[in-house]
Amino acid sequence: MSQAIEFLVPRESVLSRRAAIIADLADLLPPECLVHEPRGLAPFETDAFISYRRVPLAVALPRTTTQVAAVLKYCNRYDIPVVPRGAGTSLSGGAIPQEDAVVLCLSKMTRILEVDYANRAATLQAGVTNLSISEAVGIDGFFYAPDPSSQLACTIGGNIGMNSGGAHCLKYGVTTNNLLGVKLVLIDGTVIDLGGKHLDAAGYDLLGLVCGSEGQLGVVTEATVRLIAKPEGVRPVLFGFETCEEAGACVTDIIAAGIIPVAIEFMDKAAIEICEAFAKAGYPLDVGALLIVEVEGSEAEMDAMLASIVEIAGRHGVKTVRQCQSATEAALIWKGRKSAFGATGRIADYICMDGTVPLGKLSYVLNRTSEIVESFGLRVANVFHAGDGNMHPLILFNANDPIEAANAEAAGNEILKLCVEAGGCLTGEHGVGIEKRDLMRYQYSQADLAQQMEVRAAFDEKWLLNPSKVFPLDGRA
Amino acid sequence: MSQAIEFLVPRESVLSRRAAIIADLADLLPPECLVHEPRGLAPFETDAFISYRRVPLAVALPRTTTQVAAVLKYCNRYDIPVVPRGAGTSLSGGAIPQEDAVVLCLSKMTRILEVDYANRAATLQAGVTNLSISEAVGIDGFFYAPDPSSQLACTIGGNIGMNSGGAHCLKYGVTTNNLLGVKLVLIDGTVIDLGGKHLDAAGYDLLGLVCGSEGQLGVVTEATVRLIAKPEGVRPVLFGFETCEEAGACVTDIIAAGIIPVAIEFMDKAAIEICEAFAKAGYPLDVGALLIVEVEGSEAEMDAMLASIVEIAGRHGVKTVRQCQSATEAALIWKGRKSAFGATGRIADYICMDGTVPLGKLSYVLNRTSEIVESFGLRVANVFHAGDGNMHPLILFNANDPIEAANAEAAGNEILKLCVEAGGCLTGEHGVGIEKRDLMRYQYSQADLAQQMEVRAAFDEKWLLNPSKVFPLDGRA
């Protein structure tokens, strides 16, 4: 009995509870849909945030909504936390498990259930990857618009959980603007259908509420998304400036003129150098800031929009305007941009912030960001969705140096507070997850947070779904 | 004491409670912001639904968020129902009061607080009318996109409550797609800010949830909305067909080809005749169905899109294609369409349904709608947002004939059930209100409704805000 003193619960009880849960889950799922051996659990310890690792109790990999419902109903009955997971590409730790949790991973639910062009819609299981939607309908001239940099791997279920964005969301909106319906399994196993292929819906917009709720209100097993017809042509154009201020002011003036290109991406000198070294994208190296502006439509439309943009850029002292001469060059331009995080990872450890700011504050926030990071003795590279005001400063550091790691985290927090002070918010597309939960008090008043938690409790009274995310750990109502 | 037997509560108590509430409200509001005399209350008895009338206890007309908060806090403390109201243009009875309710009317809050082109946003008090937003920014080349037919009168607060749409929402989306933030007063008087001029927001999308919640989650006092740059040109074009089937199939094929005009409005023969007689819009009278397709952009863009649409219309036997020759003609075309309800009201009483259907079912639902209405011995005119699948059958009847009135309501219910069966929903833009509350069981399972009511209770535990709307009266959780 002396051993029992070391544990709040007798060790035998903990072990036998774990064994009992695994045995129970084995009754609910086929053998290939349940992982509980240490080697099998290892890939589920963390996600793309990687700052934390926890080995979960077990991983359920259901193939059907019925199986998802059975697992949730079981976990709800026995008060077992559940961490929903797609491909584990979360940059905010949204899919990192707790040790006492069952990970509910939707990655085996990969069927495209219906493509319906008359309603511009496709219905998919939650584990379908983002890119495979566009691949499935590309031959018919359609695509799915939100395009996170991880689109080769990330799933539509995860995109819904985090309300994911991407470079092309300036024109087409983020996930919530392209989501028509979901099948949602509640924590008690009830299955509800939200939205559909029709306009709007009677009653409350629970679909919009679920999108971006980080797996805390229920588990999405199917989604119906909007398809968009491919434009006649697309053309990314590079605009090089001496300074970030000029590039930032140019972005603000493009938007203020009412011009909405498909994308306006921003790279500072550090980001240009990192990406060019990796991707050989043909970026100019003699500039201090680069905008990738993509326009689309007919040749005439693209020419007209570009003429307006070139005129605005001229007012801000643009140094280089480079149109690509071929589809290969265009693909290279995007390859450089989309590999920014990977290319950065080759030269240093980094953390990527995701704050958003009103466009009028872009230059100010960029300047202050540099000052903040330098004050911690670190370097920063900025590569982000400028048209949306969605900043992504990458703070470079050496993860083997605990002081640098702590400084990077502190600098990141200062930057996010800066975004909030400037009238923006903590996250544009990566979600709160673990990373930003303690900063939520900085964004929201106690009344704001209390109301969000009331809504959460209306779906999951016992806080079993992804329990340690989004809200400050000490702040539960 | 014998009188008391007639009342659940002694009559004196009822009267004195009313007097006490009015006296208390008079302490919270300046004299010109409180209405309680019978003559003053009359305009607040009903809204554009007009099928029901109830004289409310009192009407509060606050000028500030602080006053709104004071009234709500007071009503919450003393369990007094509150019915929020904008301009009272609801077609579903969303603003009709109860006899024991205080109407909280935002119509004195009419200030435009900020116009910010750099962030494509305007911030307004809730009582600002829809059209006055576009009027305020029109001189600078911008507009606010959602355009209900009642836009001259209806307020942005009411638009948010009902998630209002309009003819031009095919391209630009409905209210929820154009809303960036609100100031929301909760039933206990707490003021929270949702959203803002930045992309997305950390935590749950309570902004999206509040939009379309019919005043049941809180009272919006300020709104920040998206501004859009006016296109270079716009051109409405008339397409006349022999039959509704041909016109419906043409709409489906336009959308399935990935073409998104600004608007695709549909009128059947009855609607054409009614509108033409009223507005002299120049509609062809020798066709069985008419589409108003509006394209926008440069001359070249409009030409290109129209060429594609004309080609598709040709495949469906289009009989007449008429481009307007002047801005005056264009304005007349829209005047005809937007006056459809008023023009119908000149020749008969009518009820207007608001169901939506997936586009592939448009022709089928139109046919069945005619059969249903004829089976009740009544006539129907169809005039609606076809590109969105948002039907508006107007069922014509004589309100002085109680049998016709009952038949009209019964036919309406059958039509809405038909929309749900076809994969659509009860309401596209008018809301549930009183009109469709009992049909909600037809759209939703008990689990669906229970979850919506849980969410409602998370904002307003005592069900004081607009209490008798949206949900079936016998269905409260």
Interface residues (C-beta under 8 A of the other chain):
Chain A: D116 Y117 A118 N119 R120 G141 F142 N163 G165 G173 V174 T176 N177 L186 T190 V191 I192 D193 G196 K197 H198 L199 D200 A201 A202 G203 Y204 D205 L206 G208 L209 C211 G212 S213 L217 L227 I228 A229 K230 T252 I255 A256 A257 G258 I259 I260 G297 S298 A300 E301 A304 T356 V357 P358 L359 G360 D388 G389 N390 G423 G424 C425 L426 T427 G428 E429 G431 V432 K436 M440 Q443 Y444 S445 A447 D448 L449 Q451 Q452 E454 V455 R456 A457 A458 F459 V470 F471
Chain B: D116 Y117 A118 N119 R120 G141 F142 N163 G165 G173 V174 T176 N177 L186 T190 V191 I192 D193 G196 K197 H198 L199 D200 A201 A202 G203 Y204 D205 L206 G208 L209 C211 G212 S213 L217 L227 I228 A229 K230 T252 I255 A256 A257 G258 I259 I260 G297 S298 A300 E301 A304 T356 V357 P358 L359 G360 D388 G389 N390 C419 G423 G424 C425 L426 T427 G428 E429 G431 V432 K436 M440 Q443 Y444 S445 A447 D448 L449 Q451 Q452 E454 V455 R456 A457 A458 F459 V470 F471
